[in-house]
Amino acid sequence: MVLLLVDQADEKQLIVIFTESSKAPTELKFKRIKNGNKMILSGEHWWKLRSTYAIGDGYRITIESISNNDYKIVEVWKP
């Protein structure tokens, strides 16, 4: 499982901080920011996730990789 901390969520993109060195499922199509462990999800992949879950700044997302190309959102919550 991978825990993501939402740094910024707006209409265009989601910026998350990976709390561990685990890889995100390739289906999510994250782009790594040059420094640190931040990654960006944008475009249709962010729209699909945003239309299913209410995600905002400060939220935490737990993702379980089912395979290289598939994943399951286990939990989305605001601490």
mmJSON file of the N, C-alpha and C atoms, coordinates in Angstrom:
{"data_MODEL":{"atom_site":{
"group_PDB":["ATOM","ATOM","ATOM","ATOM","ATOM","ATOM","ATOM","ATOM","ATOM","ATOM","ATOM","ATOM","ATOM","ATOM","ATOM","ATOM","ATOM","ATOM","ATOM","ATOM","ATOM","ATOM","ATOM","ATOM","ATOM","ATOM","ATOM","ATOM","ATOM","ATOM","ATOM","ATOM","ATOM","ATOM","ATOM","ATOM","ATOM","ATOM","ATOM","ATOM","ATOM","ATOM","ATOM","ATOM","ATOM","ATOM","ATOM","ATOM","ATOM","ATOM","ATOM","ATOM","ATOM","ATOM","ATOM","ATOM","ATOM","ATOM","ATOM","ATOM","ATOM","ATOM","ATOM","ATOM","ATOM","ATOM","ATOM","ATOM","ATOM","ATOM","ATOM","ATOM","ATOM","ATOM","ATOM","ATOM","ATOM","ATOM","ATOM","ATOM","ATOM","ATOM","ATOM","ATOM","ATOM","ATOM","ATOM","ATOM","ATOM","ATOM","ATOM","ATOM","ATOM","ATOM","ATOM","ATOM","ATOM","ATOM","ATOM","ATOM","ATOM","ATOM","ATOM","ATOM","ATOM","ATOM","ATOM","ATOM","ATOM","ATOM","ATOM","ATOM","ATOM","ATOM","ATOM","ATOM","ATOM","ATOM","ATOM","ATOM","ATOM","ATOM","ATOM","ATOM","ATOM","ATOM","ATOM","ATOM","ATOM","ATOM","ATOM","ATOM","ATOM","ATOM","ATOM","ATOM","ATOM","ATOM","ATOM","ATOM","ATOM","ATOM","ATOM","ATOM","ATOM","ATOM","ATOM","ATOM","ATOM","ATOM","ATOM","ATOM","ATOM","ATOM","ATOM","ATOM","ATOM","ATOM","ATOM","ATOM","ATOM","ATOM","ATOM","ATOM","ATOM","ATOM","ATOM","ATOM","ATOM","ATOM","ATOM","ATOM","ATOM","ATOM","ATOM","ATOM","ATOM","ATOM","ATOM","ATOM","ATOM","ATOM","ATOM","ATOM","ATOM","ATOM","ATOM","ATOM","ATOM","ATOM","ATOM","ATOM","ATOM","ATOM","ATOM","ATOM","ATOM","ATOM","ATOM","ATOM","ATOM","ATOM","ATOM","ATOM","ATOM","ATOM","ATOM","ATOM","ATOM","ATOM","ATOM","ATOM","ATOM","ATOM","ATOM","ATOM","ATOM","ATOM","ATOM","ATOM","ATOM","ATOM","ATOM","ATOM","ATOM","ATOM","ATOM","ATOM","ATOM","ATOM","ATOM","ATOM","ATOM","ATOM","ATOM","ATOM","ATOM"],
"id":[1,2,3,4,5,6,7,8,9,10,11,12,13,14,15,16,17,18,19,20,21,22,23,24,25,26,27,28,29,30,31,32,33,34,35,36,37,38,39,40,41,42,43,44,45,46,47,48,49,50,51,52,53,54,55,56,57,58,59,60,61,62,63,64,65,66,67,68,69,70,71,72,73,74,75,76,77,78,79,80,81,82,83,84,85,86,87,88,89,90,91,92,93,94,95,96,97,98,99,100,101,102,103,104,105,106,107,108,109,110,111,112,113,114,115,116,117,118,119,120,121,122,123,124,125,126,127,128,129,130,131,132,133,134,135,136,137,138,139,140,141,142,143,144,145,146,147,148,149,150,151,152,153,154,155,156,157,158,159,160,161,162,163,164,165,166,167,168,169,170,171,172,173,174,175,176,177,178,179,180,181,182,183,184,185,186,187,188,189,190,191,192,193,194,195,196,197,198,199,200,201,202,203,204,205,206,207,208,209,210,211,212,213,214,215,216,217,218,219,220,221,222,223,224,225,226,227,228,229,230,231,232,233,234,235,236,237],
"type_symbol":["N","C","C","N","C","C","N","C","C","N","C","C","N","C","C","N","C","C","N","C","C","N","C","C","N","C","C","N","C","C","N","C","C","N","C","C","N","C","C","N","C","C","N","C","C","N","C","C","N","C","C","N","C","C","N","C","C","N","C","C","N","C","C","N","C","C","N","C","C","N","C","C","N","C","C","N","C","C","N","C","C","N","C","C","N","C","C","N","C","C","N","C","C","N","C","C","N","C","C","N","C","C","N","C","C","N","C","C","N","C","C","N","C","C","N","C","C","N","C","C","N","C","C","N","C","C","N","C","C","N","C","C","N","C","C","N","C","C","N","C","C","N","C","C","N","C","C","N","C","C","N","C","C","N","C","C","N","C","C","N","C","C","N","C","C","N","C","C","N","C","C","N","C","C","N","C","C","N","C","C","N","C","C","N","C","C","N","C","C","N","C","C","N","C","C","N","C","C","N","C","C","N","C","C","N","C","C","N","C","C","N","C","C","N","C","C","N","C","C","N","C","C","N","C","C","N","C","C","N","C","C","N","C","C","N","C","C"],
"label_atom_id":["N","CA","C","N","CA","C","N","CA","C","N","CA","C","N","CA","C","N","CA","C","N","CA","C","N","CA","C","N","CA","C","N","CA","C","N","CA","C","N","CA","C","N","CA","C","N","CA","C","N","CA","C","N","CA","C","N","CA","C","N","CA","C","N","CA","C","N","CA","C","N","CA","C","N","CA","C","N","CA","C","N","CA","C","N","CA","C","N","CA","C","N","CA","C","N","CA","C","N","CA","C","N","CA","C","N","CA","C","N","CA","C","N","CA","C","N","CA","C","N","CA","C","N","CA","C","N","CA","C","N","CA","C","N","CA","C","N","CA","C","N","CA","C","N","CA","C","N","CA","C","N","CA","C","N","CA","C","N","CA","C","N","CA","C","N","CA","C","N","CA","C","N","CA","C","N","CA","C","N","CA","C","N","CA","C","N","CA","C","N","CA","C","N","CA","C","N","CA","C","N","CA","C","N","CA","C","N","CA","C","N","CA","C","N","CA","C","N","CA","C","N","CA","C","N","CA","C","N","CA","C","N","CA","C","N","CA","C","N","CA","C","N","CA","C","N","CA","C","N","CA","C","N","CA","C","N","CA","C","N","CA","C","N","CA","C","N","CA","C","N","CA","C","N","CA","C"],
"label_alt_id":[null,null,null,null,null,null,null,null,null,null,null,null,null,null,null,null,null,null,null,null,null,null,null,null,null,null,null,null,null,null,null,null,null,null,null,null,null,null,null,null,null,null,null,null,null,null,null,null,null,null,null,null,null,null,null,null,null,null,null,null,null,null,null,null,null,null,null,null,null,null,null,null,null,null,null,null,null,null,null,null,null,null,null,null,null,null,null,null,null,null,null,null,null,null,null,null,null,null,null,null,null,null,null,null,null,null,null,null,null,null,null,null,null,null,null,null,null,null,null,null,null,null,null,null,null,null,null,null,null,null,null,null,null,null,null,null,null,null,null,null,null,null,null,null,null,null,null,null,null,null,null,null,null,null,null,null,null,null,null,null,null,null,null,null,null,null,null,null,null,null,null,null,null,null,null,null,null,null,null,null,null,null,null,null,null,null,null,null,null,null,null,null,null,null,null,null,null,null,null,null,null,null,null,null,null,null,null,null,null,null,null,null,null,null,null,null,null,null,null,null,null,null,null,null,null,null,null,null,null,null,null,null,null,null,null,null,null],
"label_comp_id":["MET","MET","MET","VAL","VAL","VAL","LEU","LEU","LEU","LEU","LEU","LEU","LEU","LEU","LEU","VAL","VAL","VAL","ASP","ASP","ASP","GLN","GLN","GLN","ALA","ALA","ALA","ASP","ASP","ASP","GLU","GLU","GLU","LYS","LYS","LYS","GLN","GLN","GLN","LEU","LEU","LEU","ILE","ILE","ILE","VAL","VAL","VAL","ILE","ILE","ILE","PHE","PHE","PHE","THR","THR","THR","GLU","GLU","GLU","SER","SER","SER","SER","SER","SER","LYS","LYS","LYS","ALA","ALA","ALA","PRO","PRO","PRO","THR","THR","THR","GLU","GLU","GLU","LEU","LEU","LEU","LYS","LYS","LYS","PHE","PHE","PHE","LYS","LYS","LYS","ARG","ARG","ARG","ILE","ILE","ILE","LYS","LYS","LYS","ASN","ASN","ASN","GLY","GLY","GLY","ASN","ASN","ASN","LYS","LYS","LYS","MET","MET","MET","ILE","ILE","ILE","LEU","LEU","LEU","SER","SER","SER","GLY","GLY","GLY","GLU","GLU","GLU","HIS","HIS","HIS","TRP","TRP","TRP","TRP","TRP","TRP","LYS","LYS","LYS","LEU","LEU","LEU","ARG","ARG","ARG","SER","SER","SER","THR","THR","THR","TYR","TYR","TYR","ALA","ALA","ALA","ILE","ILE","ILE","GLY","GLY","GLY","ASP","ASP","ASP","GLY","GLY","GLY","TYR","TYR","TYR","ARG","ARG","ARG","ILE","ILE","ILE","THR","THR","THR","ILE","ILE","ILE","GLU","GLU","GLU","SER","SER","SER","ILE","ILE","ILE","SER","SER","SER","ASN","ASN","ASN","ASN","ASN","ASN","ASP","ASP","ASP","TYR","TYR","TYR","LYS","LYS","LYS","ILE","ILE","ILE","VAL","VAL","VAL","GLU","GLU","GLU","VAL","VAL","VAL","TRP","TRP","TRP","LYS","LYS","LYS","PRO","PRO","PRO"],
"label_asym_id":["A","A","A","A","A","A","A","A","A","A","A","A","A","A","A","A","A","A","A","A","A","A","A","A","A","A","A","A","A","A","A","A","A","A","A","A","A","A","A","A","A","A","A","A","A","A","A","A","A","A","A","A","A","A","A","A","A","A","A","A","A","A","A","A","A","A","A","A","A","A","A","A","A","A","A","A","A","A","A","A","A","A","A","A","A","A","A","A","A","A","A","A","A","A","A","A","A","A","A","A","A","A","A","A","A","A","A","A","A","A","A","A","A","A","A","A","A","A","A","A","A","A","A","A","A","A","A","A","A","A","A","A","A","A","A","A","A","A","A","A","A","A","A","A","A","A","A","A","A","A","A","A","A","A","A","A","A","A","A","A","A","A","A","A","A","A","A","A","A","A","A","A","A","A","A","A","A","A","A","A","A","A","A","A","A","A","A","A","A","A","A","A","A","A","A","A","A","A","A","A","A","A","A","A","A","A","A","A","A","A","A","A","A","A","A","A","A","A","A","A","A","A","A","A","A","A","A","A","A","A","A","A","A","A","A","A","A"],
"label_entity_id":["1","1","1","1","1","1","1","1","1","1","1","1","1","1","1","1","1","1","1","1","1","1","1","1","1","1","1","1","1","1","1","1","1","1","1","1","1","1","1","1","1","1","1","1","1","1","1","1","1","1","1","1","1","1","1","1","1","1","1","1","1","1","1","1","1","1","1","1","1","1","1","1","1","1","1","1","1","1","1","1","1","1","1","1","1","1","1","1","1","1","1","1","1","1","1","1","1","1","1","1","1","1","1","1","1","1","1","1","1","1","1","1","1","1","1","1","1","1","1","1","1","1","1","1","1","1","1","1","1","1","1","1","1","1","1","1","1","1","1","1","1","1","1","1","1","1","1","1","1","1","1","1","1","1","1","1","1","1","1","1","1","1","1","1","1","1","1","1","1","1","1","1","1","1","1","1","1","1","1","1","1","1","1","1","1","1","1","1","1","1","1","1","1","1","1","1","1","1","1","1","1","1","1","1","1","1","1","1","1","1","1","1","1","1","1","1","1","1","1","1","1","1","1","1","1","1","1","1","1","1","1","1","1","1","1","1","1"],
"label_seq_id":[1,1,1,2,2,2,3,3,3,4,4,4,5,5,5,6,6,6,7,7,7,8,8,8,9,9,9,10,10,10,11,11,11,12,12,12,13,13,13,14,14,14,15,15,15,16,16,16,17,17,17,18,18,18,19,19,19,20,20,20,21,21,21,22,22,22,23,23,23,24,24,24,25,25,25,26,26,26,27,27,27,28,28,28,29,29,29,30,30,30,31,31,31,32,32,32,33,33,33,34,34,34,35,35,35,36,36,36,37,37,37,38,38,38,39,39,39,40,40,40,41,41,41,42,42,42,43,43,43,44,44,44,45,45,45,46,46,46,47,47,47,48,48,48,49,49,49,50,50,50,51,51,51,52,52,52,53,53,53,54,54,54,55,55,55,56,56,56,57,57,57,58,58,58,59,59,59,60,60,60,61,61,61,62,62,62,63,63,63,64,64,64,65,65,65,66,66,66,67,67,67,68,68,68,69,69,69,70,70,70,71,71,71,72,72,72,73,73,73,74,74,74,75,75,75,76,76,76,77,77,77,78,78,78,79,79,79],
"pdbx_PDB_ins_code":[null,null,null,null,null,null,null,null,null,null,null,null,null,null,null,null,null,null,null,null,null,null,null,null,null,null,null,null,null,null,null,null,null,null,null,null,null,null,null,null,null,null,null,null,null,null,null,null,null,null,null,null,null,null,null,null,null,null,null,null,null,null,null,null,null,null,null,null,null,null,null,null,null,null,null,null,null,null,null,null,null,null,null,null,null,null,null,null,null,null,null,null,null,null,null,null,null,null,null,null,null,null,null,null,null,null,null,null,null,null,null,null,null,null,null,null,null,null,null,null,null,null,null,null,null,null,null,null,null,null,null,null,null,null,null,null,null,null,null,null,null,null,null,null,null,null,null,null,null,null,null,null,null,null,null,null,null,null,null,null,null,null,null,null,null,null,null,null,null,null,null,null,null,null,null,null,null,null,null,null,null,null,null,null,null,null,null,null,null,null,null,null,null,null,null,null,null,null,null,null,null,null,null,null,null,null,null,null,null,null,null,null,null,null,null,null,null,null,null,null,null,null,null,null,null,null,null,null,null,null,null,null,null,null,null,null,null],
"Cartn_x":[0.831,0.0,0.878,0.347,1.071,0.223,0.835,0.152,0.61,-0.348,-0.065,-0.62,0.15,-0.315,-0.588,-1.79,-2.15,-1.568,-0.671,-0.049,-0.936,-1.461,-2.308,-3.272,-4.539,-5.55,-6.4,-6.376,-7.245,-7.859,-8.511,-9.206,-8.266,-7.033,-6.119,-5.193,-4.815,-3.825,-3.888,-3.293,-3.144,-1.648,-1.152,0.251,0.262,0.962,1.007,2.443,2.586,3.883,3.834,4.761,4.863,5.546,4.962,5.523,6.501,6.624,7.521,8.099,9.03,9.7,8.932,7.761,6.977,6.593,6.446,6.024,4.51,4.023,2.584,2.233,1.007,0.599,0.768,1.279,1.532,0.263,-0.878,-2.152,-2.456,-1.915,-2.184,-1.423,-0.382,0.354,0.889,1.505,2.12,3.382,3.658,4.916,5.696,6.944,7.769,8.294,8.21,8.799,10.285,11.121,12.574,13.133,12.716,13.32,12.342,12.852,12.045,11.124,10.097,9.201,7.801,7.711,6.425,6.174,4.905,4.519,3.219,2.998,1.83,0.983,-0.326,-1.295,-2.183,-2.315,-3.127,-3.898,-4.647,-5.379,-6.511,-6.775,-7.911,-7.787,-6.563,-6.374,-6.783,-6.443,-6.866,-8.379,-8.926,-10.372,-11.14,-10.679,-11.336,-11.315,-10.183,-10.057,-10.901,-10.87,-11.608,-13.118,-13.565,-15.003,-15.533,-14.651,-15.047,-14.909,-13.896,-13.603,-13.496,-13.95,-13.748,-12.352,-11.437,-10.045,-9.645,-9.064,-8.63,-7.27,-6.789,-5.501,-5.518,-4.439,-4.307,-4.885,-5.559,-6.139,-5.041,-5.392,-4.5,-5.21,-4.457,-5.014,-4.185,-4.841,-4.161,-4.546,-3.532,-3.729,-3.102,-3.808,-3.285,-3.061,-1.844,-1.555,-2.089,-2.891,-3.399,-2.473,-2.022,-1.042,-0.29,0.591,1.334,0.413,-0.692,-1.57,-2.912,-3.079,-4.362,-4.14,-5.077,-4.974,-6.366,-6.395,-7.652,-7.416,-8.308,-8.239,-8.815,-8.017,-8.457,-9.16,-8.605,-9.17,-8.773,-9.711,-9.454,-10.006,-9.163,-9.649,-8.899,-9.56,-8.93,-8.657,-7.383,-7.023,-7.489],
"Cartn_y":[-1.175,0.0,1.241,2.3,3.555,4.643,5.427,6.557,7.826,8.615,9.883,11.007,12.061,13.257,14.307,14.848,15.828,17.18,17.684,18.986,20.072,19.807,20.778,20.043,20.425,19.839,20.973,21.139,22.126,21.512,22.327,21.787,21.174,21.657,21.216,20.08,20.021,19.013,18.665,17.54,17.059,16.906,17.539,17.378,16.631,15.503,14.676,14.478,14.138,13.799,12.323,11.559,10.14,10.022,9.263,9.13,7.974,7.223,6.066,5.92,5.044,4.909,4.03,3.555,2.695,3.44,2.706,3.289,3.387,4.418,4.528,3.608,3.115,2.292,3.082,2.444,3.14,3.694,3.133,3.607,5.043,5.476,6.827,7.896,7.53,8.449,9.685,9.491,10.597,11.047,12.351,12.897,13.37,12.96,13.305,14.74,15.493,16.822,16.626,17.46,17.267,17.006,17.803,17.631,16.971,16.091,15.478,14.373,14.144,13.03,13.499,14.692,15.189,14.705,14.431,14.014,14.705,14.866,15.564,14.603,14.685,13.958,15.014,14.986,15.995,15.357,16.187,15.718,14.773,13.859,12.947,12.03,11.697,10.811,11.517,12.806,13.567,13.792,14.094,14.305,13.053,11.891,10.625,10.395,10.623,10.439,11.466,12.71,13.798,13.624,13.031,12.829,11.695,10.849,9.726,10.049,10.822,11.116,12.618,13.079,14.47,14.546,15.193,15.274,16.742,17.165,18.543,18.632,19.859,20.096,19.484,18.824,18.248,16.848,16.35,15.007,13.955,12.75,11.59,10.535,9.889,8.868,7.604,6.497,5.206,4.425,3.988,3.268,1.888,0.906,-0.459,-0.838,-1.253,-1.736,-3.146,-3.352,-4.689,-5.366,-4.591,-5.058,-3.825,-3.996,-2.861,-1.803,-2.235,-1.31,-1.093,-1.547,-1.387,-1.075,-0.358,0.036,0.144,0.236,0.404,1.455,2.453,3.434,2.771,2.642,1.997,3.007,4.217,5.208,6.615,7.554,8.975,9.671,10.403,11.064,12.354,13.223,14.472,14.369,14.442,14.311,15.511],
"Cartn_z":[0.0,0.0,0.0,-0.573,-0.672,-0.017,0.86,1.483,0.788,0.304,-0.353,0.503,0.697,1.384,0.321,0.288,-0.739,-0.354,-1.193,-0.992,-1.592,-2.793,-3.479,-4.393,-4.337,-5.217,-5.77,-7.083,-7.711,-8.959,-9.775,-10.941,-11.967,-12.042,-13.09,-12.694,-11.416,-11.034,-9.557,-9.25,-7.882,-7.636,-6.587,-6.202,-4.881,-4.859,-3.659,-3.206,-1.936,-1.36,-1.0,-1.545,-1.214,0.136,1.046,2.389,2.488,1.426,1.418,0.02,-0.149,-1.438,-2.421,-2.026,-2.916,-4.185,-5.24,-6.505,-6.551,-7.206,-7.448,-8.604,-8.647,-9.784,-11.08,-12.12,-13.38,-14.0,-13.696,-14.23,-13.806,-12.671,-12.194,-12.968,-13.682,-14.556,-13.829,-12.67,-11.944,-12.657,-12.611,-13.11,-11.895,-11.805,-10.636,-10.772,-9.668,-9.612,-9.334,-9.916,-9.859,-8.465,-7.49,-6.162,-5.202,-4.393,-3.347,-3.821,-3.035,-3.302,-3.694,-4.322,-4.797,-6.22,-6.497,-7.84,-8.222,-9.528,-10.06,-10.875,-10.671,-11.482,-12.118,-13.454,-14.132,-15.281,-15.986,-17.157,-16.815,-17.738,-17.589,-16.378,-15.998,-14.842,-13.548,-13.414,-12.243,-12.282,-13.446,-13.563,-13.146,-13.578,-13.235,-11.719,-11.095,-9.649,-8.893,-9.357,-8.701,-8.829,-9.931,-10.116,-9.238,-8.738,-7.89,-6.404,-6.037,-4.63,-4.405,-3.246,-2.841,-2.231,-2.935,-2.487,-2.448,-1.343,-1.205,-0.542,-0.402,0.253,1.651,2.019,3.345,3.498,2.485,2.566,2.511,2.913,2.814,1.98,1.118,0.231,0.389,0.648,0.707,-0.54,-1.281,-2.537,-2.421,-2.914,-2.957,-4.415,-4.741,-6.095,-6.235,-7.258,-7.538,-8.542,-9.505,-10.488,-10.966,-11.93,-12.471,-13.062,-13.637,-14.339,-13.659,-12.449,-11.775,-10.297,-9.726,-8.329,-7.727,-6.421,-5.702,-4.623,-4.569,-3.499,-2.259,-1.23,0.0,0.9,0.967,1.876,1.437,1.553,1.347,2.584,3.287,4.497,4.761,5.524,5.951,7.441,7.831,9.254,10.075],
"occupancy":[1.0,1.0,1.0,1.0,1.0,1.0,1.0,1.0,1.0,1.0,1.0,1.0,1.0,1.0,1.0,1.0,1.0,1.0,1.0,1.0,1.0,1.0,1.0,1.0,1.0,1.0,1.0,1.0,1.0,1.0,1.0,1.0,1.0,1.0,1.0,1.0,1.0,1.0,1.0,1.0,1.0,1.0,1.0,1.0,1.0,1.0,1.0,1.0,1.0,1.0,1.0,1.0,1.0,1.0,1.0,1.0,1.0,1.0,1.0,1.0,1.0,1.0,1.0,1.0,1.0,1.0,1.0,1.0,1.0,1.0,1.0,1.0,1.0,1.0,1.0,1.0,1.0,1.0,1.0,1.0,1.0,1.0,1.0,1.0,1.0,1.0,1.0,1.0,1.0,1.0,1.0,1.0,1.0,1.0,1.0,1.0,1.0,1.0,1.0,1.0,1.0,1.0,1.0,1.0,1.0,1.0,1.0,1.0,1.0,1.0,1.0,1.0,1.0,1.0,1.0,1.0,1.0,1.0,1.0,1.0,1.0,1.0,1.0,1.0,1.0,1.0,1.0,1.0,1.0,1.0,1.0,1.0,1.0,1.0,1.0,1.0,1.0,1.0,1.0,1.0,1.0,1.0,1.0,1.0,1.0,1.0,1.0,1.0,1.0,1.0,1.0,1.0,1.0,1.0,1.0,1.0,1.0,1.0,1.0,1.0,1.0,1.0,1.0,1.0,1.0,1.0,1.0,1.0,1.0,1.0,1.0,1.0,1.0,1.0,1.0,1.0,1.0,1.0,1.0,1.0,1.0,1.0,1.0,1.0,1.0,1.0,1.0,1.0,1.0,1.0,1.0,1.0,1.0,1.0,1.0,1.0,1.0,1.0,1.0,1.0,1.0,1.0,1.0,1.0,1.0,1.0,1.0,1.0,1.0,1.0,1.0,1.0,1.0,1.0,1.0,1.0,1.0,1.0,1.0,1.0,1.0,1.0,1.0,1.0,1.0,1.0,1.0,1.0,1.0,1.0,1.0,1.0,1.0,1.0,1.0,1.0,1.0],
"B_iso_or_equiv":[0.0,0.0,0.0,0.0,0.0,0.0,0.0,0.0,0.0,0.0,0.0,0.0,0.0,0.0,0.0,0.0,0.0,0.0,0.0,0.0,0.0,0.0,0.0,0.0,0.0,0.0,0.0,0.0,0.0,0.0,0.0,0.0,0.0,0.0,0.0,0.0,0.0,0.0,0.0,0.0,0.0,0.0,0.0,0.0,0.0,0.0,0.0,0.0,0.0,0.0,0.0,0.0,0.0,0.0,0.0,0.0,0.0,0.0,0.0,0.0,0.0,0.0,0.0,0.0,0.0,0.0,0.0,0.0,0.0,0.0,0.0,0.0,0.0,0.0,0.0,0.0,0.0,0.0,0.0,0.0,0.0,0.0,0.0,0.0,0.0,0.0,0.0,0.0,0.0,0.0,0.0,0.0,0.0,0.0,0.0,0.0,0.0,0.0,0.0,0.0,0.0,0.0,0.0,0.0,0.0,0.0,0.0,0.0,0.0,0.0,0.0,0.0,0.0,0.0,0.0,0.0,0.0,0.0,0.0,0.0,0.0,0.0,0.0,0.0,0.0,0.0,0.0,0.0,0.0,0.0,0.0,0.0,0.0,0.0,0.0,0.0,0.0,0.0,0.0,0.0,0.0,0.0,0.0,0.0,0.0,0.0,0.0,0.0,0.0,0.0,0.0,0.0,0.0,0.0,0.0,0.0,0.0,0.0,0.0,0.0,0.0,0.0,0.0,0.0,0.0,0.0,0.0,0.0,0.0,0.0,0.0,0.0,0.0,0.0,0.0,0.0,0.0,0.0,0.0,0.0,0.0,0.0,0.0,0.0,0.0,0.0,0.0,0.0,0.0,0.0,0.0,0.0,0.0,0.0,0.0,0.0,0.0,0.0,0.0,0.0,0.0,0.0,0.0,0.0,0.0,0.0,0.0,0.0,0.0,0.0,0.0,0.0,0.0,0.0,0.0,0.0,0.0,0.0,0.0,0.0,0.0,0.0,0.0,0.0,0.0,0.0,0.0,0.0,0.0,0.0,0.0,0.0,0.0,0.0,0.0,0.0,0.0],
"pdbx_formal_charge":[null,null,null,null,null,null,null,null,null,null,null,null,null,null,null,null,null,null,null,null,null,null,null,null,null,null,null,null,null,null,null,null,null,null,null,null,null,null,null,null,null,null,null,null,null,null,null,null,null,null,null,null,null,null,null,null,null,null,null,null,null,null,null,null,null,null,null,null,null,null,null,null,null,null,null,null,null,null,null,null,null,null,null,null,null,null,null,null,null,null,null,null,null,null,null,null,null,null,null,null,null,null,null,null,null,null,null,null,null,null,null,null,null,null,null,null,null,null,null,null,null,null,null,null,null,null,null,null,null,null,null,null,null,null,null,null,null,null,null,null,null,null,null,null,null,null,null,null,null,null,null,null,null,null,null,null,null,null,null,null,null,null,null,null,null,null,null,null,null,null,null,null,null,null,null,null,null,null,null,null,null,null,null,null,null,null,null,null,null,null,null,null,null,null,null,null,null,null,null,null,null,null,null,null,null,null,null,null,null,null,null,null,null,null,null,null,null,null,null,null,null,null,null,null,null,null,null,null,null,null,null,null,null,null,null,null,null],
"auth_seq_id":[1,1,1,2,2,2,3,3,3,4,4,4,5,5,5,6,6,6,7,7,7,8,8,8,9,9,9,10,10,10,11,11,11,12,12,12,13,13,13,14,14,14,15,15,15,16,16,16,17,17,17,18,18,18,19,19,19,20,20,20,21,21,21,22,22,22,23,23,23,24,24,24,25,25,25,26,26,26,27,27,27,28,28,28,29,29,29,30,30,30,31,31,31,32,32,32,33,33,33,34,34,34,35,35,35,36,36,36,37,37,37,38,38,38,39,39,39,40,40,40,41,41,41,42,42,42,43,43,43,44,44,44,45,45,45,46,46,46,47,47,47,48,48,48,49,49,49,50,50,50,51,51,51,52,52,52,53,53,53,54,54,54,55,55,55,56,56,56,57,57,57,58,58,58,59,59,59,60,60,60,61,61,61,62,62,62,63,63,63,64,64,64,65,65,65,66,66,66,67,67,67,68,68,68,69,69,69,70,70,70,71,71,71,72,72,72,73,73,73,74,74,74,75,75,75,76,76,76,77,77,77,78,78,78,79,79,79],
"auth_comp_id":["MET","MET","MET","VAL","VAL","VAL","LEU","LEU","LEU","LEU","LEU","LEU","LEU","LEU","LEU","VAL","VAL","VAL","ASP","ASP","ASP","GLN","GLN","GLN","ALA","ALA","ALA","ASP","ASP","ASP","GLU","GLU","GLU","LYS","LYS","LYS","GLN","GLN","GLN","LEU","LEU","LEU","ILE","ILE","ILE","VAL","VAL","VAL","ILE","ILE","ILE","PHE","PHE","PHE","THR","THR","THR","GLU","GLU","GLU","SER","SER","SER","SER","SER","SER","LYS","LYS","LYS","ALA","ALA","ALA","PRO","PRO","PRO","THR","THR","THR","GLU","GLU","GLU","LEU","LEU","LEU","LYS","LYS","LYS","PHE","PHE","PHE","LYS","LYS","LYS","ARG","ARG","ARG","ILE","ILE","ILE","LYS","LYS","LYS","ASN","ASN","ASN","GLY","GLY","GLY","ASN","ASN","ASN","LYS","LYS","LYS","MET","MET","MET","ILE","ILE","ILE","LEU","LEU","LEU","SER","SER","SER","GLY","GLY","GLY","GLU","GLU","GLU","HIS","HIS","HIS","TRP","TRP","TRP","TRP","TRP","TRP","LYS","LYS","LYS","LEU","LEU","LEU","ARG","ARG","ARG","SER","SER","SER","THR","THR","THR","TYR","TYR","TYR","ALA","ALA","ALA","ILE","ILE","ILE","GLY","GLY","GLY","ASP","ASP","ASP","GLY","GLY","GLY","TYR","TYR","TYR","ARG","ARG","ARG","ILE","ILE","ILE","THR","THR","THR","ILE","ILE","ILE","GLU","GLU","GLU","SER","SER","SER","ILE","ILE","ILE","SER","SER","SER","ASN","ASN","ASN","ASN","ASN","ASN","ASP","ASP","ASP","TYR","TYR","TYR","LYS","LYS","LYS","ILE","ILE","ILE","VAL","VAL","VAL","GLU","GLU","GLU","VAL","VAL","VAL","TRP","TRP","TRP","LYS","LYS","LYS","PRO","PRO","PRO"],
"auth_asym_id":["A","A","A","A","A","A","A","A","A","A","A","A","A","A","A","A","A","A","A","A","A","A","A","A","A","A","A","A","A","A","A","A","A","A","A","A","A","A","A","A","A","A","A","A","A","A","A","A","A","A","A","A","A","A","A","A","A","A","A","A","A","A","A","A","A","A","A","A","A","A","A","A","A","A","A","A","A","A","A","A","A","A","A","A","A","A","A","A","A","A","A","A","A","A","A","A","A","A","A","A","A","A","A","A","A","A","A","A","A","A","A","A","A","A","A","A","A","A","A","A","A","A","A","A","A","A","A","A","A","A","A","A","A","A","A","A","A","A","A","A","A","A","A","A","A","A","A","A","A","A","A","A","A","A","A","A","A","A","A","A","A","A","A","A","A","A","A","A","A","A","A","A","A","A","A","A","A","A","A","A","A","A","A","A","A","A","A","A","A","A","A","A","A","A","A","A","A","A","A","A","A","A","A","A","A","A","A","A","A","A","A","A","A","A","A","A","A","A","A","A","A","A","A","A","A","A","A","A","A","A","A","A","A","A","A","A","A"],
"auth_atom_id":["N","CA","C","N","CA","C","N","CA","C","N","CA","C","N","CA","C","N","CA","C","N","CA","C","N","CA","C","N","CA","C","N","CA","C","N","CA","C","N","CA","C","N","CA","C","N","CA","C","N","CA","C","N","CA","C","N","CA","C","N","CA","C","N","CA","C","N","CA","C","N","CA","C","N","CA","C","N","CA","C","N","CA","C","N","CA","C","N","CA","C","N","CA","C","N","CA","C","N","CA","C","N","CA","C","N","CA","C","N","CA","C","N","CA","C","N","CA","C","N","CA","C","N","CA","C","N","CA","C","N","CA","C","N","CA","C","N","CA","C","N","CA","C","N","CA","C","N","CA","C","N","CA","C","N","CA","C","N","CA","C","N","CA","C","N","CA","C","N","CA","C","N","CA","C","N","CA","C","N","CA","C","N","CA","C","N","CA","C","N","CA","C","N","CA","C","N","CA","C","N","CA","C","N","CA","C","N","CA","C","N","CA","C","N","CA","C","N","CA","C","N","CA","C","N","CA","C","N","CA","C","N","CA","C","N","CA","C","N","CA","C","N","CA","C","N","CA","C","N","CA","C","N","CA","C","N","CA","C","N","CA","C","N","CA","C","N","CA","C","N","CA","C","N","CA","C"],
"pdbx_PDB_model_num":[1,1,1,1,1,1,1,1,1,1,1,1,1,1,1,1,1,1,1,1,1,1,1,1,1,1,1,1,1,1,1,1,1,1,1,1,1,1,1,1,1,1,1,1,1,1,1,1,1,1,1,1,1,1,1,1,1,1,1,1,1,1,1,1,1,1,1,1,1,1,1,1,1,1,1,1,1,1,1,1,1,1,1,1,1,1,1,1,1,1,1,1,1,1,1,1,1,1,1,1,1,1,1,1,1,1,1,1,1,1,1,1,1,1,1,1,1,1,1,1,1,1,1,1,1,1,1,1,1,1,1,1,1,1,1,1,1,1,1,1,1,1,1,1,1,1,1,1,1,1,1,1,1,1,1,1,1,1,1,1,1,1,1,1,1,1,1,1,1,1,1,1,1,1,1,1,1,1,1,1,1,1,1,1,1,1,1,1,1,1,1,1,1,1,1,1,1,1,1,1,1,1,1,1,1,1,1,1,1,1,1,1,1,1,1,1,1,1,1,1,1,1,1,1,1,1,1,1,1,1,1,1,1,1,1,1,1]
}}}
